Amino acid sequence: MKLSRRLVPDVTTLQAFECAARHGSFTQAATELNLTQSAVSRQIKDLESQLGVLLFERVRQRVILSDAGQKFLPEVRRLLNQSEELMVRAMASARSESTLSIASLPTFGSRWLMPRLPDFLKQHPGTVVNIASRSQPFDFEEQNFDLAIHYGQPVWAHATCSYLCSEVIIPVASPALMAACAMSDPQELEDKPLLHLATRPKMWAQWCEANGLDIKSAYRGNRFDQFSMVIEAAAAGLGIALLPRYLIEQELAQGRLCILFDRPMQTENNYYLVVPEGKLENPVSLAFRAWITNQV
């Protein structure tokens, strides 16, 4: 789609607007931007003329955002941040042979992918990897990633999902809590502190059902919005957690966490590699997909 030059804003003008809004002063904005006060005032005036709305109201010696300015400011900051990120990525990859941008689930990225990533980079010297956390599907046309690691069902608009692995959940606790509870039967979980992942509130109930248990407290307990927080809470002795085995390899090996009952449960969703339609044949993306599949 061809862009209209008349509608594309000048970045320096947007910087002047954001700076004036932050300081509530054209004079202070001019000082920060190393411009004259009249230059900043002229940039704001040109922007207001382009938009057809007043962005500031003049009150005594200060300028205050109008209603239109308050609505406009978050989008301007988002655009300026994206512009800065674009330049930083371009500068970082300027001397590299290839660049790979990956969107990963936060805990999967930090706990499973990071320890293994040096092996991929060793096999592909000169490759620069950009990894960002994303918990939910997004539009590849708006966010420029080469691939994503997704947990759920193999459904993603304008992209292809390839099966990566299933997920096996196990009940774990700290050695101290296990010693204090001294449980021999899963039914004894009824009055024990359970830890929950906020995005999967039914996980304990599903595990109990799979094991034929009638535990009324399956929904009670402290909640956390990331697996990494649940892991640390369990290791600190706050309660018993259901966690994917692959995320706690290190804790199990070090003895920070112990398996409470050898009753694993496979979840109904799986992990997938997601590749946007236009990047299916990207050489570095193909290399990463082959490497991570082999790792799994």
ABEGO torsion letter per residue (X at the ends): XBBBAAABBBAAAAAAAAAAAAAGBAAAAAAAAGBBAAAAAAAAAAAAAAAGBBABBBBEABBBBBAAAAAAAAAAAAAAAAAAAAAAAAAAAAABABBBBBBBBAAAAAAAAAAAAAAAAAABBGBBBBBBBBABBBBAAABBBABBBBBEBBBBBGBBBBBABBBBBBBBBBAAAAAAAGBABAAAAAABBBBBBAABAAAAAAAAAAAGBBBAAAABEBBBABAAAAAAAAAAGAEBBBBBAAAAAAAAAAGABBBABBBBBBBABBBBBBBBAAAAABAAAAAAAAAAAAAX
